[in-house]
Structure formats: C-alpha cells, structure tokens
Amino acid sequence: MTDVRPKLSRPATDDRPRYQVAILGAGAGGLGTAIRLKRARMHNFIIFEASDGVGGTWRSNSYPGAACDVPSHLYSYSFEMKPDWTKTYANQPEILAYFEHCADKYDLRRHLQTDTAIVSATWMPDVCRWRLRSAAGEECEATVLVSALGLFHEPNVPDIEGLASFCGASFHSARWDHAYDVTGRRVAVIGTGASAAQIVPAIAPSVEQLTLFQRTPSWILPRVDMVFSDEEKRRFATNKLAARRHRWEIYRSYERNISFRDGDAAADQLKALALSHLDYRIKDDALREKLTPTYPLGCKRTLVTSDFYKSLVRDPVDLVTEPIARVTPDGVMTTDGVEHRVDAIVWATGFRASDYLQGLDITGVDHRKLHDEWGDTPEAYLGMTVPGYPNFFMLYGPNTNQGGNSIIFILEAQAAYIVRSLRAMRRHRTAAVDVKREVKDTYNRELQAALSGTVWDTGCESYFKAASGQIVTQLPHPSLWYWRRTRRFRMSEYLKARRTTRTG
C-alpha cells in the first residue's frame, strides 16, 4: 500500500517538500482550518503536530477530572455538530474523541505528521515561501504558514528554590503522569485555578492527604451539569433545527452575559451568584474568608464548578494560603516555617499564555525576528497577522481570547479569513500578502483604548497580561464583533508581493 502521509526532507537539497499551506498544531484551530481548506477544495496542505496525535490541549490535558467549562453543544464546530454528547459539560475523553472523529471523517490524517515539532520558520523573499525546520533538522517549504499552537500549550512551572531536590513524584497538570497512582498518597496541588478546581474533587476521595496551596482565590460560579437522555440525543440527531436552536440559545446566553467592566449589571449579578455559592458550600467563617476574592470578578479567569468547594470540606483536604518558601526533599516549606510533607507535587500553575509562539523562531522580511520585535508585548492585526511576516497567520493569537464565549466560534472565523486570503491572492495573482503597518497599529490603538477601563485593567495580576503590564490575550468585544470584522479579507489592508525568481 502506498504511503500517502506527508514527509519532510533533510536540508541541503533542492527538492524539499512544498505545500500551499503548513499548519502548526492539530488542536481545534488546526483541524478546523484544515477542514475549511478541504471544503474550499484546497488540498495541498500539511499539519505538523508535536505530540503523537490530534486534539491539542484536549490531548495533553488528560488529568483526572479534566472537562470543558463551555457547554458541549457550543464547544464544537458549527459544521460538525455532535447530537449525542453525554452531558452539558463534556469531559476530556469525550472531547478528544470528538476531535479524533473530525480528523477521521474529513480524512485529515493523510495530511498529518505527528511527533514533529517545527522550531523555526524563515521567509524566503525570492520565492515567496516559508522554509520550515523541525527539531530533528528536517525541512519543507510552504507558501502560507498558519500557527495553530494556541494559548495553552506551554506549561508554566514556577522557579521555586529546591524544586530539583524533591524526592517524590512531580509533574504539571498538563503532563499528568498516569503511571503514578495517587491512591493512598500524600499529594500537594500547587495552584487553585481551572485545572486545580477539577483535579482536587477528582482525586480527594482516594488520596491519604491532599494539601492545596493557594496564592489567590478564584471567583467560582456553580455549574449545572445535566446528563442528556436518550430521547434528547435522538431529537438532536433527527431534528437538525432543534440541535441548532439549542446551540444558538447557549451562544446567545453567553454573549448576553459577557461583561468586560466592573460594576456592570451583569457583572454584579454574577458576583452575587458566586458569593451565594460560596456561602452555601462553605460554612466555616475562616475558610470562607480565605476563599473570598478581593479583586473584581472577571479580572482573572472565572471558574465554573459545583464540586470544588465540596471537596475542600473533606477531612483529607487542607487549604494552605501561606506563601511557598521552597521545596524540600520531602515536601513543601511555607514562609511560616511549616514543612508540608508529601509524596507527590502536582503543578496546577497554568500556562505561559502571554508568551505567544514559544519554541518557534520566526524570521521575516530583512531577517527580522518576530520575538525580538514583539519583546514582551505581542500585537497582531485581528490577532492574526504581523507586518513584515508575509503569508503568516496566527489562530488564537494576541487579544483573541474570549471573555466568556466559546473559542471555537473565534477559531472558525479565523479559518474562514485565512481561506478568503488565499482566494484573494489567487484573484489578484499575488504570491504574498503582508499586512500594512499602519493598519496593524491603528487596530491595536483602538484595541488598547477599548481595553482601558475593562475589568482586566483593574490592577490584578493574571495570565491576561504580559510582563509589560499590557493586556495581550483578551478581546474587549463580543465574539459577534470579531466575526463581523473578519467577514471580509480586504486586499487594500495588505501589501502585495511577487516572486523575484522563477522556480519549478
């Protein structure tokens, strides 16, 4: 049988594999873009994936209790609705299976090269193509480069004194060690964000002792997680209109309740609901005080779970709010001099979300380096394109993170925009498009003005901000605004380029 899978070649040859589009990452964004290309009858593309399969964050984040905080019927492609989701908020295995299904149904595996991390991309102006190099030293070329690496692909492990001296098991939530059984063990969970809020309830019943280290409490809203009946699944499968209506109702509800400013009526209602949930679950005054945030709701990521507070009142769970001083061979020492002896440390410390394109060295026009130009403040037009880097697009790039709706909606809008750009290039007979600097600068001035005075601009620290203090992840507009802005690809906003040499 002929091997139809894409390949890279060793450098120092004139016959590197060439593709119209190279996509980095086989998560929701990468797969969605590939499907959009196929539906547009553009089949000359390749997907490079550093891991051993598709799914992106839903492949790497397989920790106990992993689930989505957006309802299942909305956290899926609009063109590939799944009628038989098991419950309102799907768990990781079911979401991963959905993306595996999409890869199979749309025959994407023939375009997929796994276990391949692309570490550098260099623009070649004479032929208007990108030269890509993998960590193994193999190379290929592509006319258009799409980064679908996403926002949550680089785990963040704090640089804490003594970490290397710890004698037990130690791993990040996104790199869960499934060979290590936590049953009957003393486990430390560092962090109280989204992953910790799912891990703690999942493992608390089976561990001997769980010590949860909290730096800052999270605002938590209760979750109503209903199991879909067989009758509901049949109705969604046989009545497409009912399925779309259900999806639209979820979308409209989220879009209406997004609040970007502290003191808005919607924000006050959500804050009251969060405090009511806390009061209902935590009766101990001292513990409730530790768990009550002092920053505006929404300034950091708001969590949606009804199990986290329940787990904190279990006997084997201890909440520690004293700062960590160092890690010892036997546990974690806090600044009050107490050593918390544990067998394992789970780092639920999130991701380097504001450090876009980590691990990828991008060289554009005139040998400019994208990371050098950005410094610690990444910017892009529509979160996708950067002047001086022709034919380069980012999915889930700077300032495209949603304040409360499904990122899948944004990713679909971006994939459609990329396909429109390819069609425009063909129409205008141009080999490359490069967004004009004034277009990008104007867009980002307007973006920063819209971000001023939002809840993210109230002074609290979060992954929404770069080291400079600028908010680099959040979109200060509803998702419908972004959809409208990306409905057309305007060639007038881009410089056009043609090849300067003839190539075969």
C-alpha positions in Angstrom: 0.0 0.0 0.0 1.4 3.4 -0.9 2.3 5.7 2.0 0.3 8.9 1.4 1.4 10.6 4.6 3.3 14.0 4.2 7.0 14.0 4.7 9.9 16.3 5.5 13.3 16.0 3.9 16.8 16.6 5.1 18.2 20.1 4.3 20.9 20.8 1.7 18.7 19.6 -1.1 16.7 21.4 -3.8 13.7 19.2 -3.5 12.3 20.0 -0.1 8.6 19.1 0.0 6.4 22.1 -0.9 2.9 22.8 0.3 0.5 25.6 -0.3 -0.3 25.8 3.5 1.6 24.5 6.5 -0.4 24.3 9.8 1.4 24.0 13.1 -0.8 22.2 15.6 -3.6 19.6 15.3 -5.9 21.0 18.0 -9.3 22.6 17.5 -7.8 25.5 15.5 -5.5 23.5 13.3 -8.1 20.8 12.5 -10.8 23.4 11.9 -8.6 25.3 9.4 -7.6 22.1 7.6 -11.3 21.1 7.2 -12.1 24.6 5.9 -9.3 24.3 3.3 -10.7 20.9 2.2 -14.2 22.3 1.9 -12.7 25.1 -0.3 -11.1 22.3 -2.4 -7.6 23.4 -1.3 -5.9 20.0 -0.6 -2.2 20.9 -0.8 -1.5 21.4 2.9 0.2 19.7 5.8 -0.4 19.7 9.6 2.6 19.4 11.8 1.9 18.2 15.4 4.5 17.9 18.1 2.6 15.2 20.0 1.5 11.7 18.9 -2.0 12.6 17.8 -4.7 15.2 17.3 -6.7 17.1 19.9 -4.2 19.8 21.1 -5.0 20.8 24.6 -7.5 18.0 24.9 -4.8 15.5 24.2 -2.2 17.0 26.6 -4.5 17.8 29.5 -5.7 14.3 30.5 -5.5 14.9 34.2 -8.3 13.4 36.5 -11.5 15.4 36.2 -10.5 17.3 33.1 -13.6 18.9 31.4 -14.7 21.9 29.4 -16.3 24.9 31.1 -18.3 25.7 27.9 -21.3 23.6 27.1 -20.6 20.7 24.8 -23.0 21.7 22.0 -21.3 25.1 21.7 -17.7 23.8 22.2 -17.8 22.0 18.8 -17.7 23.0 15.2 -20.8 24.6 13.7 -20.4 22.4 10.6 -19.9 19.2 12.6 -22.5 19.2 15.4 -22.5 16.1 17.7 -26.0 15.1 18.7 -25.0 12.6 21.3 -23.0 14.5 23.8 -23.4 12.7 27.1 -23.9 15.7 29.3 -23.9 19.5 29.4 -20.2 19.9 30.0 -18.2 17.1 28.4 -15.1 15.5 30.0 -11.8 15.4 28.3 -12.0 11.8 26.9 -15.3 12.6 25.1 -13.9 15.9 23.7 -10.8 14.2 22.5 -12.9 11.5 20.8 -14.8 14.3 19.0 -11.7 15.8 17.5 -10.4 12.3 16.6 -13.8 11.7 14.8 -13.4 15.0 12.9 -9.9 14.1 11.8 -11.2 10.8 10.5 -14.4 12.0 8.9 -12.6 14.7 6.9 -9.7 12.5 6.0 -7.1 14.7 7.7 -4.6 12.0 8.8 -3.2 11.8 5.2 -2.1 15.5 5.8 -0.9 14.9 9.3 2.7 14.5 10.5 2.8 13.7 14.2 5.8 13.8 16.6 7.2 16.7 14.6 7.9 20.0 16.4 8.6 22.8 14.0 11.2 25.0 15.7 12.0 27.6 13.0 10.3 29.3 10.1 12.2 31.6 7.7 10.7 33.8 5.0 12.4 33.4 1.6 11.5 36.6 -0.3 12.9 35.5 -3.6 10.4 32.6 -3.9 7.7 34.0 -1.5 7.7 30.9 0.7 8.4 29.9 4.2 11.2 27.4 5.0 10.3 25.3 8.0 12.7 23.3 10.0 11.8 20.6 12.6 13.6 19.8 15.8 15.0 16.8 14.0 16.6 19.0 11.4 14.2 18.1 8.5 12.9 20.8 6.3 10.0 21.7 4.0 8.6 24.8 2.3 5.1 26.4 2.4 3.6 29.4 0.7 1.3 30.1 3.7 2.2 29.4 7.3 -0.6 29.1 9.9 0.3 28.8 13.6 -2.4 26.9 15.5 -0.3 26.5 18.6 -2.9 28.1 20.7 -2.8 29.9 24.0 -2.4 27.0 26.4 0.4 24.9 25.0 3.5 25.9 27.1 3.1 24.8 30.8 4.2 27.2 33.5 6.2 25.7 36.4 7.3 28.4 38.8 11.0 28.7 39.6 10.9 27.7 43.2 14.1 27.1 45.3 14.8 23.5 45.9 12.5 22.1 43.3 15.2 19.7 41.9 15.8 18.3 45.4 12.3 16.8 45.8 12.5 13.0 46.1 8.9 12.3 45.2 6.9 12.5 42.0 6.5 15.9 40.5 4.6 16.8 37.3 2.5 19.6 35.7 -1.3 19.1 35.3 -0.8 19.2 31.5 1.8 16.5 31.7 0.0 14.2 34.1 1.9 11.0 35.0 -0.7 8.3 34.6 1.9 5.7 35.7 1.8 7.2 39.1 -1.1 6.1 41.3 -2.1 8.8 43.8 -4.3 6.4 45.7 -3.3 6.4 49.4 -0.6 9.1 48.8 0.0 12.5 50.3 -0.4 14.9 47.4 0.3 18.6 47.1 -1.6 20.6 44.5 0.0 23.9 43.8 -2.5 26.5 42.5 -6.2 27.0 42.6 -7.1 27.8 39.0 -9.1 26.0 36.4 -7.1 22.7 36.4 -6.9 22.5 40.2 -10.6 23.1 40.5 -11.1 19.9 38.5 -8.2 17.8 39.9 -8.9 18.3 43.6 -12.5 16.9 43.5 -11.4 14.1 41.3 -8.5 12.8 43.5 -9.6 13.9 47.0 -11.7 10.8 47.7 -8.7 8.4 47.0 -5.7 10.2 48.5 -4.4 9.9 52.1 -3.9 13.6 52.3 -4.3 16.5 49.9 -2.6 19.8 50.6 -3.8 22.6 48.3 -1.6 25.6 48.1 -3.5 28.8 47.2 -1.9 32.1 46.3 -5.1 33.8 45.2 -8.7 32.6 45.4 -10.8 32.3 42.3 -14.3 33.6 41.6 -16.4 30.4 41.2 -19.8 30.1 39.7 -21.9 26.9 40.2 -22.2 24.5 37.3 -25.5 22.8 36.3 -24.2 19.7 34.6 -27.2 17.7 33.2 -26.9 14.2 31.6 -28.7 14.1 28.2 -31.4 11.5 28.0 -31.6 9.0 25.1 -34.7 10.9 23.9 -32.8 14.2 23.8 -30.0 12.6 21.9 -32.4 11.1 19.3 -34.1 14.5 18.9 -30.8 16.3 18.3 -29.8 13.6 15.8 -33.1 13.6 13.8 -34.1 17.2 14.1 -31.2 19.4 13.0 -33.2 22.5 13.6 -33.7 21.6 17.2 -30.0 21.0 17.6 -29.1 24.3 16.0 -31.7 26.1 18.1 -30.2 24.6 21.3 -26.7 25.6 20.2 -27.9 29.1 19.4 -29.6 29.5 22.8 -26.4 28.7 24.5 -24.4 31.1 22.4 -26.9 33.9 22.9 -27.0 33.3 26.6 -23.2 33.5 26.8 -23.0 36.5 24.5 -25.6 38.4 26.6 -23.9 37.8 29.9 -20.4 38.7 28.9 -19.3 41.7 31.0 -16.0 43.5 30.4 -16.4 46.2 33.0 -16.5 46.0 36.8 -19.9 47.3 38.1 -21.9 46.4 35.1 -25.3 44.9 36.0 -24.3 41.5 34.5 -21.1 41.5 36.5 -22.9 42.4 39.7 -25.3 39.5 39.1 -22.6 37.0 38.5 -20.7 38.3 41.6 -23.8 37.8 43.7 -24.3 34.3 42.4 -20.6 33.4 43.1 -20.8 34.8 46.7 -24.1 32.9 47.3 -22.5 29.7 46.0 -19.5 30.2 48.4 -21.8 31.0 51.4 -23.9 27.9 50.6 -21.0 25.5 50.4 -18.5 26.8 53.0 -19.9 27.3 56.5 -16.6 27.8 58.3 -16.0 31.6 58.5 -12.2 31.3 58.4 -12.2 29.0 55.4 -14.8 31.1 53.6 -12.7 34.3 54.2 -9.6 32.5 52.6 -11.7 31.6 49.6 -13.3 35.0 49.0 -11.5 37.0 46.2 -10.7 40.7 46.9 -10.4 41.6 43.2 -13.2 42.3 40.7 -15.0 39.3 39.2 -13.5 38.6 35.7 -10.2 40.2 36.4 -8.8 36.7 36.4 -10.3 33.7 34.8 -13.7 32.9 36.4 -14.3 29.2 37.1 -17.4 27.2 36.7 -17.7 24.2 39.0 -20.0 22.9 41.7 -17.6 20.3 43.1 -14.5 22.3 44.2 -15.9 23.8 47.4 -17.5 20.4 48.3 -14.0 18.8 48.2 -12.5 21.4 50.4 -14.6 20.4 53.4 -13.5 16.8 53.2 -11.3 15.5 56.0 -8.2 14.7 53.9 -8.1 18.2 52.3 -6.1 21.1 53.7 -6.0 24.6 52.2 -2.8 26.4 52.8 -2.6 30.1 52.0 0.9 30.9 53.4 3.3 31.6 50.5 5.7 28.8 49.5 9.3 29.5 50.6 10.9 26.5 48.9 10.6 22.8 48.0 12.4 20.3 50.3 13.4 16.7 49.5 10.3 15.6 51.5 7.7 18.3 50.7 6.9 22.0 50.5 8.1 24.6 53.1 5.9 27.7 53.6 7.1 31.1 54.8 5.7 30.4 58.3 8.4 27.6 58.7 6.0 24.7 58.3 7.1 21.8 56.2 4.2 20.0 54.5 5.5 16.5 53.8 4.1 15.0 50.6 4.7 12.1 48.3 3.9 14.0 45.1 3.6 17.5 43.8 1.1 18.4 41.1 1.8 21.8 39.5 -1.6 23.2 38.6 0.0 26.5 37.7 -1.4 27.1 34.3 0.4 28.1 31.1 2.7 30.8 29.7 -0.3 32.2 27.9 1.0 35.6 27.1 4.3 34.2 25.7 2.9 33.6 22.2 4.7 31.2 19.8 7.1 29.8 22.4 9.6 27.4 20.9 9.1 28.7 17.4 11.8 31.0 15.9 10.2 33.1 13.1 12.4 35.2 10.8 10.6 37.6 8.4 11.4 40.3 5.9 15.0 41.6 6.1 15.9 38.9 8.6 13.7 40.4 11.3 12.9 38.2 14.3 9.3 38.2 15.5 10.1 37.6 19.1 12.7 40.4 19.1 10.2 42.8 17.6 7.5 41.8 20.0 9.6 41.9 23.1 7.1 41.2 25.9 4.2 42.9 24.2 2.9 40.8 21.2 0.5 42.5 18.8 -1.2 41.5 15.6 -3.9 42.8 13.3 -7.1 40.9 14.2 -4.8 38.8 16.3 -3.7 37.0 13.1 -1.1 38.9 11.0 2.0 41.0 11.7 3.8 43.5 9.3 7.0 42.1 7.9 5.9 38.5 8.1 4.1 37.8 4.8 1.7 34.9 4.4 1.8 34.2 8.2 -1.4 33.8 10.2 -2.0 33.0 13.8 -5.0 31.3 15.3 -5.9 32.3 18.9 -3.2 35.0 18.6 -2.9 38.2 20.6 -6.1 39.6 22.0 -8.5 37.0 20.7 -9.3 35.2 23.9 -12.9 35.3 24.8 -14.3 36.9 27.9 -17.0 34.2 28.2 -18.0 32.6 24.9 -16.7 29.6 23.0 -13.2 30.0 21.4 -14.4 27.6 18.7 -16.5 30.4 17.3 -13.4 32.7 17.0 -11.3 29.9 15.5 -13.9 29.2 12.8 -14.0 32.9 11.9 -10.2 32.9 11.7 -10.1 29.8 9.5 -12.6 31.4 7.2 -10.5 34.6 7.0 -7.4 32.6 6.0 -9.3 30.8 3.2 -10.5 34.2 2.0 -6.9 35.5 1.9 -5.9 32.5 -0.2 -8.7 33.2 -2.6 -7.8 36.9 -2.8 -4.2 36.1 -3.5 -5.3 33.9 -6.4 -7.7 36.5 -7.7 -5.1 39.3 -7.5 -2.4 37.0 -8.8 -0.1 37.8 -6.0 2.3 35.4 -4.3 2.3 37.0 -0.9 0.3 39.4 1.3 1.8 41.4 4.2 -0.4 43.5 6.4 0.4 47.2 6.3 2.0 48.5 9.5 -0.4 51.4 9.8 -3.3 49.0 9.6 -1.9 46.9 12.4 -1.0 50.0 14.5 -4.4 51.6 14.1 -6.2 48.4 15.0 -4.1 47.9 18.2 -4.5 51.6 19.3 -8.3 51.1 19.1 -8.0 47.7 20.9 -6.0 49.2 23.7 -8.4 52.1 24.0 -11.3 49.6 24.3 -9.3 47.6 26.9 -8.9 50.7 29.1 -11.3 50.6 31.9 -12.2 47.0 31.5 -12.3 44.5 34.4 -8.9 43.2 33.2 -7.4 46.7 33.6 -8.2 47.0 37.3 -4.8 46.1 38.6 -4.9 42.4 39.4 -2.2 40.1 38.1 -3.3 37.4 35.6 -2.1 35.5 32.6 -4.1 38.1 30.5 -1.2 40.5 30.9 2.4 40.5 29.5 5.4 41.4 31.7 5.0 45.0 30.4 1.6 45.1 32.0 -0.3 45.4 28.7 -3.3 43.1 28.3 -2.3 40.9 25.4 -4.7 38.0 25.5 -8.2 39.4 25.9 -10.7 40.7 23.3 -12.7 43.6 24.7 -15.6 42.9 22.4 -18.3 40.2 21.9 -17.5 37.4 19.6 -20.0 38.6 17.1 -18.0 41.8 16.7 -14.9 39.8 15.8 -16.9 37.7 13.3 -18.1 40.8 11.6 -14.5 42.2 11.5 -13.2 39.1 9.8 -16.1 38.5 7.4 -14.1 40.1 4.5 -10.4 39.9 3.6 -9.5 43.4 2.3 -6.6 43.4 0.0 -6.3 47.2 0.5 -5.0 46.5 4.0 -2.1 44.4 2.7 1.0 44.9 0.7 1.3 42.5 -2.3 4.4 40.8 -3.4 5.5 38.7 -6.3 8.3 36.2 -6.7 11.6 37.7 -7.9 12.9 34.4 -9.3 11.4 31.6 -11.3 11.0 28.3 -9.6 10.0 24.9 -10.6 
